């Protein structure tokens, strides 16, 4: 099974809850969430970080949107090793020991570091799925140099984004 780390923005967009995401982006998110649920392995931290973030942005009842249904599926399947890989990550000074120690990642958003740490701790070499969060786009090359695999579901969102300036 293919392993995936799913940034929270993906199920939020699948719900149609992001004003900048067009119909094609929403559809791409819906399709990838279906792929994760039917044929993939979701990689989560062993603590409350990723599911906790999902719970703040998605509905526990699994309704009314497909992103909410994905969250309910993740919650219900978190203990099933064939559906979810749970990995330990180690908090260190507002980041994680598993996050790359690379100077060109210093400005990477603190809230997204858990996804990188989980991906690097996973045995499944997962893709991190992103829909509309530009932080992933700005740091894509630095993350790739550290072995982090990114999959941009809505690359058109970033075509007009200027490159990040140093400093």
C-alpha positions as CSV (number, residue, x, y, z in Angstrom):
1,X,0.0,0.0,0.0
2,X,1.1,3.5,-0.7
3,X,1.7,5.7,2.3
4,X,0.5,9.2,2.7
5,X,0.8,12.1,5.1
6,X,-2.2,14.4,4.6
7,X,-1.9,18.1,5.4
8,X,-5.1,19.4,6.9
9,X,-5.7,21.7,4.0
10,X,-6.5,18.7,1.8
11,X,-9.7,17.6,3.5
12,X,-10.6,21.2,4.2
13,X,-10.4,21.9,0.4
14,X,-12.3,18.6,-0.3
15,X,-15.1,20.0,1.8
16,X,-15.2,23.1,-0.5
17,X,-14.2,25.3,2.5
18,X,-11.3,27.2,1.0
19,X,-12.2,30.3,-1.0
20,X,-9.1,30.2,-3.3
21,X,-9.6,26.6,-4.3
22,X,-11.4,26.1,-7.6
23,X,-13.5,23.1,-8.7
24,X,-10.5,21.2,-10.2
25,X,-8.6,21.6,-6.9
26,X,-11.6,20.4,-4.8
27,X,-12.0,17.4,-7.2
28,X,-8.3,16.5,-6.9
29,X,-8.5,16.6,-3.1
30,X,-11.6,14.5,-3.1
31,X,-10.0,11.9,-5.4
32,X,-6.8,11.6,-3.4
33,X,-8.7,11.2,-0.1
34,X,-10.7,8.4,-1.7
35,X,-7.4,6.8,-2.8
36,X,-6.0,7.0,0.7
37,X,-9.1,5.5,2.3
38,X,-9.5,2.7,-0.3
39,X,-6.0,1.7,-1.1
40,X,-3.5,3.7,1.0
41,X,-1.9,3.8,4.4
42,X,-2.3,7.1,6.3
43,X,0.7,8.0,8.4
44,X,-0.1,9.8,11.7
45,X,1.9,10.7,14.8
46,X,1.4,8.5,17.8
47,X,0.2,11.5,19.8
48,X,-2.6,13.9,19.3
49,X,-1.0,16.3,16.9
50,X,-2.3,15.5,13.4
51,X,-5.7,14.2,14.5
52,X,-6.0,17.1,16.9
53,X,-5.5,19.5,14.1
54,X,-8.0,17.7,11.9
55,X,-10.5,17.9,14.8
56,X,-10.2,21.7,14.9
57,X,-10.9,22.0,11.2
58,X,-13.2,19.1,10.3
59,X,-16.5,17.6,11.7
60,X,-16.3,14.7,14.1
61,X,-19.6,13.3,12.7
62,X,-18.0,12.8,9.3
63,X,-20.5,15.1,7.7
64,X,-21.4,17.1,5.7
65,X,-18.4,17.0,3.4
66,X,-15.9,14.4,2.1
67,X,-13.1,16.0,4.1
68,X,-15.2,15.4,7.2
69,X,-15.8,11.8,6.2
70,X,-12.0,11.4,5.7
71,X,-11.4,12.7,9.3
72,X,-14.0,10.3,10.7
73,X,-12.3,7.4,8.7
74,X,-8.9,8.4,10.1
75,X,-10.2,8.6,13.6
76,X,-12.0,5.3,13.3
77,X,-9.0,3.5,11.7
78,X,-6.1,5.1,13.6
79,X,-5.5,1.8,15.5
80,X,-5.6,-0.5,12.5
81,X,-2.0,-1.0,11.4
82,X,-3.0,-2.0,7.9
83,X,-4.8,1.4,7.4
84,X,-2.7,3.7,9.5
85,X,0.9,3.8,10.5
86,X,1.5,5.5,13.8
87,X,4.9,6.9,14.3
88,X,6.6,8.5,17.3
89,X,8.0,12.0,16.8
90,X,10.0,13.9,19.4
91,X,9.2,17.5,20.3
92,X,12.3,19.7,20.6
93,X,12.3,23.5,21.2
94,X,9.1,24.1,19.1
95,X,10.0,21.7,16.4
96,X,10.8,18.0,16.2
97,X,14.0,15.9,16.3
98,X,12.9,14.3,13.1
99,X,12.6,17.6,11.3
100,X,15.6,18.3,9.1
101,X,18.4,20.4,10.6
102,X,18.8,22.5,7.5
103,X,19.5,26.2,7.5
104,X,17.2,26.7,4.4
105,X,14.3,25.3,6.4
106,X,14.5,27.8,9.3
107,X,11.5,29.8,8.1
108,X,9.3,26.7,7.5
109,X,5.9,27.1,9.3
110,X,6.0,25.6,12.8
111,X,2.5,24.1,12.5
112,X,3.5,22.1,9.4
113,X,6.7,20.7,10.9
114,X,4.8,17.7,12.4
115,X,3.9,16.5,8.9
116,X,7.5,16.6,7.9
117,X,8.6,14.8,11.1
118,X,6.0,12.1,10.6
119,X,7.0,11.6,7.0
120,X,10.6,11.2,7.9
121,X,9.9,8.9,10.8
122,X,7.7,6.6,8.7
123,X,8.8,3.3,7.3
124,X,6.6,3.8,4.2
125,X,8.4,6.7,2.5
126,X,5.2,8.6,2.2
127,X,4.2,11.5,0.0
128,X,3.0,14.6,1.9
129,X,-0.2,15.8,0.2
130,X,-0.8,19.5,-0.1
131,X,-3.5,21.4,-1.8
132,X,-3.3,25.2,-1.2
133,X,-0.7,25.9,1.5
134,X,2.0,28.0,-0.1
135,X,4.6,27.3,2.7
136,X,5.1,23.8,1.1
137,X,5.7,25.4,-2.3
138,X,8.2,28.0,-1.0
139,X,10.2,25.2,0.7
140,X,9.7,22.4,-1.8
141,X,13.3,22.3,-3.0
142,X,14.8,22.5,0.5
143,X,12.5,19.7,1.6
144,X,13.3,17.6,-1.4
145,X,17.0,17.9,-0.7
146,X,16.2,16.4,2.8
147,X,14.4,13.5,1.2
148,X,10.9,14.7,1.9
149,X,8.5,13.8,-0.9
150,X,5.7,16.3,-1.7
151,X,2.7,16.0,-3.9
152,X,1.0,19.2,-4.9
153,X,-2.7,18.4,-5.7
154,X,-3.4,21.9,-7.0
155,X,-0.2,23.1,-8.6
156,X,-2.0,25.9,-10.5
157,X,-2.5,27.5,-7.1
158,X,1.2,28.3,-7.0
159,X,2.0,29.3,-10.6
160,X,1.8,33.0,-9.8
161,X,3.4,32.7,-6.4
162,X,6.7,34.7,-6.3
163,X,9.7,32.8,-5.0
164,X,10.5,33.3,-1.3
165,X,13.2,35.8,-0.7
166,X,16.1,34.9,1.6
167,X,16.1,36.2,5.1
